[in-house]
Amino acid sequence: MNLRNLQYFLELSKIEHVSLAAEQLYISQPSLSHAMHQLEKELGVRLFEKQGRNIILTKYGKIYAKFVEKAFETLEHGANEIKRQVDPAYGHVDLAFFHSLGINFIPKLLRRFLSHKENERYTFSFGQGADAKILNGLANGDYDLVFCSIPNKDLMIEYTPIASQKLYVIVPENHPLATKQIISLKELNGEKFISFSQKGGLRFAIEQLLERENIRVDVVYQMEQGTSVAGLVSAGFGVAILPEIEMPVLHIKKLDILEPVPHRYIYLANSKMHYMSSATLCLKEFILQNYSI
């Protein structure tokens, strides 16, 4: 359906005079009449009828005019929303991150960003999940920026390390290792181990760490979130390796790891293929200036 013909129809429906409407639309009267004839032919119904020297809407014309007017209001609203979202002063950004960052890291980062007067009108939408899920969303254009724990091999995604988290061993309070403050990873050999699910990047990092030290553990459970891992450790199901995260009071002991102290890195990821709004670029620049390592 021709959008211009709908604009002509809406103008003519308000004025109900062909020559005056044509003048308002800056087109010839025959062009306007031809456009209305096309629209009526497409709909299979008369939209106007003569009344003296003027024309008036038919019953069907009145019905259709309400829908066309509403459609143009919706289009205008959509255009205004797009302008608002990409406006540097009123921008909107879709962010995604792995679960544990939502407890502390992301809220503090955004509060710091919004504390600058020029950014205070920004709005955000959030997604959470394992690295594979949120990076897939980034590639599909669902998110503007993603915080992940391990880069994948997608050459169309740019990764920047922005922070690191020290890794610790956690054990139940009544575990023999709980008497120590610092341990060697070799002391975990043969221990029942609570791991992360294969969807998470942290599992890959921990597996690399253990393999590098030639350590064999007995993985008894796998969880997606660090707080759930800590919960199982607290209940005595095994030991685990976690970064520094906020969690409820649990019956666990946190142990430092002997040199070299392992870390988990946090990366800011953005697609090289998708359009980045001014708002997204502004937030990315703020992160790189204040957090990148």
C-alpha positions in Angstrom: 0.0 0.0 0.0 1.4 3.4 -1.1 2.2 5.5 2.0 2.0 8.7 0.0 -1.6 7.9 -1.1 -2.5 7.4 2.5 -1.1 10.8 3.4 -3.2 12.3 0.5 -6.2 10.5 1.7 -5.8 11.7 5.3 -5.5 15.3 4.2 -8.4 15.1 1.8 -10.5 13.5 4.5 -10.0 16.5 6.8 -10.6 19.2 4.1 -13.2 17.4 2.0 -12.4 19.6 -1.0 -10.2 18.3 -3.8 -8.7 21.5 -5.1 -8.0 22.9 -1.6 -6.5 19.6 -0.5 -4.3 19.5 -3.6 -3.1 23.0 -2.9 -2.2 22.1 0.7 -0.3 19.0 -0.6 1.4 20.9 -3.4 0.2 18.6 -6.1 -2.2 18.9 -9.0 -5.9 18.2 -8.6 -5.7 15.4 -11.2 -2.8 13.8 -9.3 -4.8 13.8 -6.1 -7.9 12.4 -7.8 -5.8 9.6 -9.4 -4.2 8.7 -6.1 -7.7 8.4 -4.5 -8.9 6.3 -7.3 -6.0 3.9 -6.9 -6.6 3.7 -3.1 -10.3 3.0 -3.6 -9.5 0.4 -6.3 -7.1 -1.3 -3.9 -9.6 -1.4 -1.1 -12.6 -2.2 -3.3 -14.8 0.5 -1.8 -15.7 4.1 -2.3 -14.1 6.4 0.2 -15.6 9.7 -0.9 -18.8 10.8 -2.5 -20.0 14.2 -4.0 -22.1 16.6 -2.0 -22.8 19.6 -4.1 -19.5 21.2 -5.1 -17.6 19.4 -2.3 -17.0 15.8 -1.4 -17.6 14.0 1.8 -16.3 10.8 3.3 -18.5 7.7 2.9 -19.3 5.5 5.8 -16.4 3.3 4.9 -14.2 6.4 4.4 -14.9 7.5 7.9 -14.0 4.1 9.3 -10.8 3.9 7.3 -9.7 7.5 8.2 -9.7 6.6 11.9 -7.3 3.7 11.2 -5.1 5.7 8.8 -4.8 8.5 11.4 -3.9 6.0 14.1 -1.3 4.4 11.8 0.4 7.7 11.2 0.4 8.5 14.9 2.1 5.2 15.5 4.7 5.8 12.9 5.4 9.3 14.3 5.7 7.8 17.8 8.1 5.2 16.5 10.2 7.8 14.8 10.3 9.9 17.9 11.3 6.9 20.0 14.2 6.1 17.6 15.3 9.7 17.8 15.1 9.6 21.6 17.1 6.3 21.9 20.0 7.6 19.7 20.0 11.1 21.1 23.3 11.5 23.0 21.5 13.4 25.8 18.5 10.9 26.1 20.1 7.7 24.8 19.1 4.1 25.5 21.6 1.2 25.7 20.9 -2.6 25.8 23.4 -4.2 28.1 24.0 -7.9 28.9 26.4 -9.5 31.4 27.0 -12.8 33.2 25.1 -13.2 36.5 27.6 -12.3 39.2 28.3 -8.9 37.7 24.7 -7.9 38.5 25.3 -7.9 42.2 27.9 -5.2 42.4 29.9 -4.4 39.4 27.2 -3.3 36.9 25.2 -1.2 39.4 28.3 0.7 40.6 29.5 1.2 37.0 26.2 2.6 35.9 25.8 4.8 39.0 29.2 6.3 38.3 28.3 6.9 34.7 24.9 8.5 35.5 26.5 10.7 38.1 27.8 12.9 35.2 25.1 15.5 34.5 25.4 15.0 30.7 24.5 11.3 31.1 21.8 11.5 33.7 18.9 11.0 31.2 20.3 7.7 29.8 18.1 4.6 30.2 19.1 0.9 30.1 17.7 -2.5 29.4 19.4 -5.6 30.8 20.0 -9.2 29.8 21.8 -11.8 31.9 23.1 -15.3 31.2 26.2 -17.4 30.5 28.8 -16.1 28.1 27.6 -18.2 25.1 24.0 -16.9 25.5 24.8 -13.2 25.8 27.5 -13.2 23.1 25.0 -14.9 20.7 22.6 -12.1 21.6 25.3 -9.5 20.8 25.9 -11.1 17.4 22.2 -11.1 16.7 21.9 -7.4 17.5 19.8 -7.9 20.7 22.4 -6.2 22.8 24.6 -3.1 22.2 27.3 -4.0 24.7 28.1 -7.2 26.6 30.3 -8.0 29.6 31.7 -11.5 29.4 34.3 -13.5 31.1 36.0 -15.2 28.1 36.2 -14.2 24.4 35.0 -16.6 21.8 36.5 -17.0 18.3 34.0 -14.7 16.5 36.2 -12.2 14.5 33.2 -9.9 14.2 33.2 -9.1 17.9 35.7 -6.8 19.5 36.8 -7.6 23.1 38.5 -5.2 25.6 39.7 -6.4 29.0 38.3 -3.9 31.5 38.7 -5.6 34.9 40.2 -8.7 36.7 38.9 -10.6 39.7 41.2 -12.6 41.9 40.3 -16.3 42.2 40.0 -18.1 45.6 39.4 -21.6 46.8 36.4 -22.0 49.0 35.9 -25.0 51.3 33.3 -25.9 53.9 34.1 -24.6 57.4 34.6 -28.2 58.7 36.9 -29.2 55.8 40.5 -30.2 56.7 41.8 -27.3 54.5 39.7 -24.8 56.4 42.5 -24.5 59.0 44.7 -22.8 56.4 44.7 -19.2 55.1 46.6 -19.9 51.8 47.0 -23.1 49.9 48.6 -24.5 46.8 46.3 -25.7 44.1 48.0 -29.1 44.3 46.2 -29.6 47.6 43.0 -29.9 45.7 44.1 -33.1 44.0 41.3 -35.7 44.3 38.8 -33.4 46.0 35.1 -33.5 45.2 34.6 -30.3 43.2 31.7 -28.0 42.5 32.1 -26.6 39.0 30.4 -24.2 36.7 28.2 -25.4 33.8 29.8 -25.8 30.4 27.9 -22.7 29.2 30.0 -20.4 31.4 33.4 -18.9 30.6 34.5 -19.3 34.2 34.5 -23.1 34.0 36.8 -22.9 31.0 39.2 -20.6 32.9 39.2 -22.8 36.0 39.7 -26.0 33.9 42.7 -24.4 32.2 44.1 -23.4 35.6 43.8 -27.0 37.0 45.2 -28.6 33.8 48.2 -26.3 33.8 49.0 -27.5 37.3 48.2 -31.1 36.4 45.5 -31.3 39.1 42.7 -33.9 38.9 39.4 -33.2 40.8 36.2 -35.1 41.0 33.5 -32.8 39.6 30.3 -33.9 41.4 28.0 -31.0 40.6 27.8 -28.2 38.0 26.0 -24.9 38.5 25.5 -21.7 36.5 25.8 -19.1 39.2 28.6 -18.5 41.7 26.1 -18.1 44.7 24.7 -21.6 43.9 28.2 -23.1 43.8 29.0 -21.5 47.2 25.8 -22.9 48.6 26.7 -26.4 47.7 30.2 -25.9 49.2 28.6 -24.6 52.4 26.5 -27.7 52.6 29.6 -29.9 52.4 29.2 -31.3 48.9 32.7 -30.3 47.8 35.2 -27.5 47.2 35.3 -24.9 44.5 37.2 -22.0 42.9 35.4 -18.7 42.8 36.2 -15.0 42.1 35.4 -12.4 44.7 31.7 -12.0 44.6 29.0 -10.9 47.1 27.0 -13.7 48.5 24.9 -14.5 51.6 26.4 -15.6 54.8 27.5 -19.2 54.4 29.5 -21.8 56.3 32.5 -21.6 54.1 36.2 -20.6 54.3 37.9 -18.6 51.6 41.5 -19.5 50.9 44.1 -17.5 49.0 46.0 -19.4 46.3 49.8 -19.4 46.3 51.7 -17.6 43.5 51.0 -17.1 40.7 47.7 -15.8 41.9 45.1 -16.7 39.3 42.5 -14.1 38.0 39.4 -14.1 36.0 39.2 -11.3 33.5 36.1 -9.3 32.5 35.8 -8.2 28.9 33.7 -5.5 27.3 32.4 -6.9 23.9 30.7 -5.1 21.0 29.8 -6.2 17.5 31.9 -4.9 14.6 29.0 -5.5 12.3 26.1 -3.7 13.9 25.4 0.0 14.2 26.3 1.7 17.5 24.3 4.7 18.6 25.8 7.8 20.0 24.6 6.7 23.4 26.3 3.3 23.1 29.5 4.9 21.9 29.4 7.4 24.8 29.0 4.6 27.4 31.7 2.5 25.7 34.1 5.4 25.8 33.4 6.0 29.5 34.1 2.4 30.3 37.3 2.3 28.4 38.6 5.5 30.0 37.7 4.4 33.5 37.9 0.7 33.6 40.1 -0.8 30.8 43.3 -2.6 31.9 
